[in-house]
Amino acid sequence: MVFNLFRRADESVGETKASAAAPVIAFHGSGRVAWTPRDSGSLTRNGFAGNPVGFRCVKMIAEAAAALPLVVQDDKARYTEHPLARLMASPNPGQGGAALLEAFYGQLLLTGDGYFEAAGETPEETPSEVFVLRSDRMRVIPGADGWPVAYEYAVGARKHRFDMRGGFAPVLHVRNFHPHDDHYGLSAMQAAAAALDVHNAASRWSKALLDNAARPSGAIVYKGADGQGHMGADQYSRLVDELASHHTGAANAGRPMLLEGGLDWKPMGFSPSDMEFQKTKESAAREIALAFGVPPMLLGLPGDNTYANYQEANRAFYRLTVLPLVNKTVAALSTWLEPHFGKDTRLMPDLDQVPALSGEREAQWRRIGAADFLTDAEKRSLLGLPPLADQR
């Protein structure tokens, strides 16, 4: 190096020894927190297939939303028979309308993204079939301007590309709002991921406790004849084998233990933190329900007194969770299929056929019907009905 050129020959260089590991201090804590990966596959396995609260939330929302009756309406009339209604009632040979929408809502809830595919003889013809594509197999291909120019669907090694630059888009992508992603949505499963991990961990702890006869562990204290607590290797191995084979597991719950001379059993009670596990589990379950928008009362979770009764909770569930999801989906479907079924033709839920909203709709009909200052056309408009032929 340069400074060595100017060092005197008789000047000795001090030798310094340093260990690369010397500054490191070993610290033993309780271990790092293990979180579930935030990809859609892991969240679906742990939060839907492996968690009863997440499973029930998704099933409740998807089934309730798919069961809402849909009507076809334009500015002229509400139709009981319409090509769009027939397509949605029988979208493909393998599914009915409710099954198709349930699959779509399930994908949207689990991954934040839902995809419809329209199939026909040619892209220009009216679609004869509609399918739901799995969100975890779909990839958005953005163009130079950031908007999707194609979608790529992969099944194993096979890939199919949907070109979106033609006249009619073969794929409809509906996604939840995501503040940090331009192409994919944020699912409720991702928002509830921490609560799902806590709930699953509490369930595993409860299972381990049941395997141990549903009681806290204890200690076997050995005192020899000379007062020293040292056992021979053979004695120790025999004791461990006997405990493992005869005194652990649910099948051995309550079995008395025979202790030979010098052995004494010292039970250990639950610590305060152990006693809080059930409350932690219930709190995590309520957080999962909150993320999905399901009132905990509908899931049978204790400790929730937000609503006065089950009927109010059910009405809030439809108003705050189911209807926004359905309105968003049918609006996207209507816009997507507009080139084939008419500009003003739209799908919409028939709220008068929803039992949970019957009292609310009855009060609305009575209130609007009693408003003498409104014309019949204005009343029909407020109720979401098209004008009569003589009123247009």
N, C-alpha and C positions, 0 to 999 in steps of 0.2 A: 504493500500500500504506500501512498505518497509520504506519510509522516515518517516511515521507516528510513527514507533517504536522508533525513536531517537528524537522525538519532546518533549520538556518539557511540563509538565502538565499545567503550568501556562501561557504557550505561546499561545496566541490566533491566530487563523487562519483568515486571511483577507478574507472577502467575496467579491467575484467578480461577478457582474451581466453583462450578455452580451446577446444581442438579436441575434438570428440566422439570422434575416432579416435586421438588422441595416446597414450592409455594402452595401446593395443593393440599387442602385439608379434607380429610374424609369426614363426611357428615351423614349420619344415618337418620333419615326421616321416615315418614309413613308411606313413601312410594309415590310415584307419579300417577295422576289421574288418567285412567284409560277411557277415552271417548270413542264412540262409534264413528267410523269414517263418514264424511258428509256426502258421499256419492249416493245416487238414487238407489242403486242395488243394495247397498248396506243398510240404508235407512228403511227400505221396504222390508228386508228380512228381519231387522230388529224392531222396527216401529209398527209394522203391519202384521207380518206373519208371526212375529215373536212377542207381541204385546197386545193383551186383550183390550185395553183402552183405545189404543190407536186403531186396532182392527174394527172395533165397534163404531168409532167416530167416522171412519171412512165409509163403512157399510151403511150407517144411518143416513149420512148426507147423500151418498150416491143413489141409494134406493129411494129415498124421499124425493130427490130431484128427478129421477127417471120416472117416477110414478105420477108426476104432475101431468094432467091432460093438456095437450097442445092443440091449438086451433089455428087455421089459416085464415087470414083476414087481409083485406086491402081497403082502399078508401071507399069502395062501393058496397061491400057486403062481407059477412062472415060465412065461410063455406063449410058445409058438412062433407062434401065430396070435392076433392081437388087433387091433381097429380102430385103436388108437394106433400099433402097429407098422406096419400097412399105410399109415397116413397119413404116417409118417416115411420109409417106403421109397419112396413115390411121392407127394411133397407137392404137386406141381402138374404140369400137362402139359408144361412146358418144362424141368423139372429132376428128377433123381433125388435120393434122400436124401443121398448123399455130396456131390453138387454144391451142394445147398442149404446144407448145413452148412459146406462149404468157403467159400462166399461169405459166410456169416455170420461165421465165424472170421476171414476176411480183413478184413472191415469192422471187427470188434472190435479187431484188432491194429493196423490203420492209423489209426483215429480214436479208439479208446477206447470206442466205442459200437456196439452191434449191435441191430437191430430186426427182429422177426418180425411178419408180418401174417397173421391168420387170416381166411379168406374162406369164406362159406357163403351159403345162401339167405337166412337171416335171422340176426341176431346171437344169437338164442336157440338156434338149431339147432347141432348138432355141426359143427365146421369140416370142410369137405371139401377145402380146399386151404390150404397155408401158403406164404408168400413171404418173401423177405429184401428189406428196403428199404435203399436207400443212406443211409448215415449223414450224408453231407454235405448231403443234401436235407431232412433232418428237423429240425424245430425244436420244442422243448418249450415248451408254454404253461402256466405255473404258475398256480395259483389263489391265493386270498387267504391260504390257510394254507401256501403254498409247495409243495404237492404238485401234480404235473401233472394238469390237468383235460382237456387235449387235446394232440394232436400234429398239427403242420402239415407236410405233405409237399409240396414245391414242385418242379415240373418245368417249367423255363422260366417262362412267365407263369401257368401253371396251378397252382393250389394245392388240396389236398384236406385236409380237417380230420377227424381221428379223435377222436371224443368218448369220453373215458375215464370219464364219470360214470354210465354205464349199469350193467347187471348184469355182462356179460362184456366185458372190455377187448379191443378188436380188435387192439391192438398190444402186443407184449411188448418192453420196453426192458431190455437187459442192458448194464451199463456197468462199466468198471474203476474201481477206487477212485481218487478225486481228493480230496485234502485241502482244496482251496480252491474247489470247485465243487459245488453241490448237485444239478445236473441233468445234467451231462455228465462223462464219464470221461476219465482221463488215459491216453494211448496210449504204448506203448513207443517209437513213432516220435518223440514229443515228447521223451522222456527221452534218446534217442540223437541228437537233432538236431545238437548240436555235433560229435559224432564223425562224423556223416554229412557235414557241411560240410567237415571236415578231410579225410576220405577222398576226397570229390569233388574238392577242390582239389588234392590230391596226384595224383589221376588226370589232371587237366588239365595239371599241371606235367609229368608223364611224357609226355603226348601232345605237348606243345610241344617237349620235348627230342627226341622221335623225329622230329618235323617238321624239326628242325635237325640231322638225320643222326646223332642219338643221341650227340652229343659236345658239349663245352662250346664256347662262343663264343670269339672272339679279337678282335684289333685289327689293322687294317692301318695301318702307320706310313708316312708319306710324307716323304721327304727330297729336296728339290730339288737341283739342281746346286750352288746356292750355300749349301746346308746349311739352308735355311729350309723349314719344313714347310707351305707354303701351296699349295693346288691351285686351278686356275682353275675357274670355275663349270661349264664344259662338261666338264672332266675329272672333276669330282666327280659330276655327273649320270650320265655314262657309266659310272663305276665302280659307283655304286649300282644302276643298271639291270642291269648284268652280274651283280652278286652276287645280286640278287633273282631273276633269270631262270635262272641257270645253277648256282648254288651253295647254294640253300636247298631244303628239302623232302626227303622220303625218296627220291624218284626220282633226286635228284642226289647221294646219299650216295657218298662216295669219289671224286667227280670231281676231278681235279687242277685247281689254280688257276694261271693264267698271270699273273704279276705283271710289269709293265713297269718300266722304270728308275725308281728312286726309291721303289718300293713294297716293303714288307717285312711279312710276316705274323708276328704275335706271339700264339701260342696262350695261352689262359687256362685253368687247371685248375679242377676243382671245388673249391668252398670246403667246409669241414666241415659247414656248414649244408645245402648241396646234397646231400651224401652221406647226411644223416640223413632225407631225404624218404621213402625206402623204409621205414625203420623206423617213421617217424611214420604212414605209411599202414597198416602192419600193426598197429600199436597201436590206431589208430582202428577198424580192422576188428574187433579183439577187443572193443573197447568196444561196438560195435553189437551183436555177438553176445551180449555180457553183458546188455545192456538187454532183449533179446528172450528170454533164457533158453536160448539154443542153445549147447551146448559148442563152442568154436572148432575142436576136433578134427573134428567132423562137417562143418565147412565147408572143411576142408583148409587152415586157417590155420597158418602155421609158428609155432614158439615157444611152443606150449601143451602142457604136460606135466602137466596137472591130473589126468588119468585114465590108468590104467595101460594100457588098451587101448581099442579102438573099441567093444567090447561094453559096457564099463562106462559109457562116455560116452553111448551110445545108451540104456541103461537109465536113467541120470540124466536124460536129455532127456525121456523119457516120464514118469518119476516127478515131476519138479520143474516141468515146463512143460506137457506135453500133458494129463496126467490132471487137474490142477487146473482147466484151462480147460474140459475136457469135463464134469467133475463140476459145475462152476458153471452151465454152460449147460443140461445135462439137468435139473438141479434146478429151474431157473427155468422150463423148458418143462413139467415135470411139474406144478408149482404153477399155472402159467397155464392148462393144459388140464384141470386137475382137475375143474371143474364138469361137463365133458362125458364124461370117461372114468372117473370114480370117485375117491373121496377118497384111497384108499390106493394107487392105481395110479401107478407111477412108471417113468420111463426110467432106465436105468443102463448103464454100459459093461460088457461081458463081458470081464473081465481075463484069463480063461483062453484067450481067442483072440487075445491080443496077443503076437506072436513075441518082441518085445523083453523081455517080462516072463515068458517061459515058465520059465526057470530059477528065478526067484524064486517063482513060483506053485507050481511042482513041490515046492520045498523047504517051502513053507507047507502044502501038502496032506499031505506026508509027516509033518511035525511035528505037525499037528493030528490026523491019523489015528492016530498012535502014542500020543496022550494018552489013556490008559485011564481017567483020572479024569473025563473029559468024557462027557456023554451024546451020542447021535446028534443030538439037537435043538440042543445047544450047539455041536457041531462044525459043523453046517450054518449056524448063525447066524454063527460066526466066519468062515466062508468066503463069507458074503454070499448064502447060499441060503435060500429060504423053507422052513419046516418041512413035513414030509410030512403026508399027510392024517390018519394015525393018531397024529401027534404034536401036533396042534392041540387 
